[in-house]
Amino acid sequence: MSYQELTPFLLSEVNIDEMSALWLRGGFPDSFLAKTDRASLTWREDFIRTYLERDISSFGPRIPAKTLCRFWTMLAYEQGGLLNAAKLAGNLGVSGQSIARYLDLLVDLMLVRRIPPWHSKAGKRLVKSPKVYNRDAGMAHALLGIESTEALLGHPVVGGSWEGFCIENLIAAAPRGTEASFYRSSAGAEIDLLLKLPGGALWAIEIKRTTAPKVTRGFHIAANDLEVAECILVYAGEREVPGPGGVRAMSLQDAIERLASAET
């Protein structure tokens, strides 16, 4: 028996000139293929309401739909941030155990991705909280009421949304058996996405929605500490640009192709 995860549309499955629409609307077919952005948003809003009020209850958990919607929306606002269970519990008026249960449910339903921190480097003070992303960017945008690309680009969540969109596509392109984590030390060394390929090689990936292909000093420090095999900066430009420390800046599409052809 083999299990295959059927994701919404990925960038590798649509035309490259439709990337902005895929990011805004997400990959659910009826949302992505809608005639207008308004129709797409309406479909996602209806999906969220139906899923929360009817479908999830059929799986067994007895969680008020409004409470779960508020929690899901909070995660959308914190897209790509470290999980702060105490803060979420306080805002919702529930216990920390309830927050853990809500998060486990959304992760199991493949609506949310929880990326663990890297913990295998002895002698380093690393963060212990996971990072959390809404897996489908379009669903996150619907929870936040973002209808158009213009509204998205002017929204405070734009950076986290782009990071989550890239991460979903990169993980999907990686060889089967790849383990995803992130690296962040108390001293400021950080890697947005750390992929451990089946053969053991580590790929360090930084994600920035900018046309200036430059990584931080903290990225170089982390990459050197971990002795990574590949250093990639995914940025908003189209050209592949070599940088210091072996970092190669490239588009999301090129990074996907590079990962898909990686030797394990």
Backbone hydrogen bonds, N-H to C=O, Kabsch-Sander energy under -0.5 kcal/mol:
donor,donor_aa,acceptor,acceptor_aa,energy
6,L,4,Q,-0.6
7,T,5,E,-1.0
9,F,27,G,-2.5
13,E,10,L,-1.8
14,V,11,L,-1.3
18,E,15,N,-2.2
19,M,16,I,-1.5
22,L,18,E,-2.4
23,W,19,M,-2.7
24,L,20,S,-2.5
25,R,21,A,-3.0
26,G,22,L,-2.0
31,S,28,F,-1.0
32,F,28,F,-2.9
33,L,29,P,-2.7
34,A,31,S,-0.9
40,S,36,T,-2.1
41,L,37,D,-2.5
42,T,38,R,-2.3
43,W,39,A,-2.1
44,R,40,S,-2.1
45,E,41,L,-2.6
46,D,42,T,-2.3
47,F,43,W,-2.4
48,I,44,R,-2.6
49,R,45,E,-2.1
50,T,46,D,-2.6
51,Y,47,F,-3.0
52,L,48,I,-2.5
53,E,49,R,-2.6
54,R,50,T,-2.2
55,D,50,T,-1.6
56,I,51,Y,-2.7
58,S,54,R,-0.9
58,S,55,D,-0.7
59,F,55,D,-0.5
59,F,56,I,-1.5
60,G,57,S,-1.1
63,I,61,P,-1.0
68,L,64,P,-2.3
69,C,65,A,-2.3
70,R,66,K,-2.2
71,F,67,T,-2.2
72,W,68,L,-2.6
73,T,69,C,-2.4
74,M,70,R,-2.3
75,L,71,F,-2.0
76,A,72,W,-1.5
77,Y,73,T,-2.1
78,E,74,M,-1.5
79,Q,76,A,-1.3
80,G,132,V,-2.5
81,G,78,E,-3.3
83,L,130,P,-2.9
85,A,83,L,-0.6
88,L,84,N,-2.2
89,A,85,A,-2.7
90,G,86,A,-2.2
91,N,87,K,-2.2
92,L,88,L,-1.9
93,G,89,A,-1.5
94,V,89,A,-2.0
99,I,95,S,-1.7
100,A,96,G,-2.1
101,R,97,Q,-1.9
102,Y,98,S,-2.8
103,L,99,I,-2.6
104,D,100,A,-2.4
105,L,101,R,-1.9
106,L,102,Y,-2.2
107,V,103,L,-2.5
108,D,104,D,-2.6
109,L,105,L,-1.9
110,M,107,V,-1.6
111,L,106,L,-2.4
112,V,106,L,-1.4
113,R,133,Y,-3.2
115,I,113,R,-0.6
115,I,131,K,-3.0
118,W,182,F,-2.7
122,A,120,S,-0.8
124,K,121,K,-1.1
126,L,124,K,-1.0
127,V,184,R,-2.3
131,K,115,I,-2.5
132,V,81,G,-1.7
133,Y,113,R,-2.4
135,R,111,L,-2.1
135,R,133,Y,-0.5
136,D,111,L,-0.5
137,A,135,R,-0.7
139,M,136,D,-0.6
140,A,136,D,-1.7
141,H,137,A,-2.4
142,A,138,G,-2.0
143,L,139,M,-2.3
144,L,140,A,-1.3
145,G,142,A,-1.0
146,I,141,H,-3.0
147,E,145,G,-0.6
152,L,148,S,-2.0
153,L,149,T,-2.7
154,G,150,E,-1.1
155,H,152,L,-1.6
158,V,155,H,-1.9
161,S,157,V,-2.9
162,W,158,V,-2.4
163,E,159,G,-2.2
164,G,160,G,-2.4
165,F,161,S,-2.3
166,C,162,W,-2.4
167,I,163,E,-2.6
168,E,164,G,-2.2
169,N,165,F,-1.6
170,L,166,C,-2.6
171,I,167,I,-2.7
172,A,168,E,-1.8
173,A,169,N,-1.4
174,A,170,L,-1.3
178,T,175,P,-1.7
179,E,196,K,-2.4
181,S,194,L,-2.0
182,F,116,P,-1.4
183,Y,191,I,-2.0
185,S,189,A,-2.6
186,S,125,R,-2.8
188,G,185,S,-1.5
191,I,183,Y,-2.7
193,L,205,I,-2.0
194,L,181,S,-3.6
195,L,193,L,-0.6
195,L,203,W,-2.6
196,K,179,E,-2.9
196,K,194,L,-0.5
197,L,195,L,-0.8
197,L,201,A,-2.7
200,G,197,L,-2.7
203,W,195,L,-2.7
204,A,230,E,-3.0
205,I,193,L,-2.7
205,I,203,W,-0.5
206,E,232,I,-2.8
208,K,234,V,-2.6
210,T,208,K,-1.6
214,K,212,A,-1.8
220,H,216,T,-1.4
221,I,217,R,-2.3
222,A,218,G,-2.3
223,A,219,F,-2.8
224,N,220,H,-2.3
225,D,221,I,-2.4
226,L,222,A,-2.1
227,E,223,A,-0.9
228,V,223,A,-1.6
229,A,202,L,-2.6
230,E,202,L,-1.4
231,C,246,G,-0.6
232,I,204,A,-2.8
233,L,248,R,-2.2
234,V,206,E,-3.1
234,V,232,I,-0.6
235,Y,233,L,-0.7
235,Y,250,M,-2.0
236,A,210,T,-2.5
237,G,210,T,-0.5
241,V,239,R,-0.6
241,V,249,A,-2.7
243,G,247,V,-2.9
246,G,243,G,-0.8
247,V,244,P,-1.2
248,R,231,C,-2.0
249,A,241,V,-3.2
249,A,247,V,-0.5
250,M,233,L,-2.7
255,A,251,S,-2.2
256,I,252,L,-2.4
257,E,253,Q,-2.1
258,R,254,D,-2.3
259,L,255,A,-2.3
260,A,256,I,-2.6
261,S,257,E,-1.2
262,A,259,L,-1.6
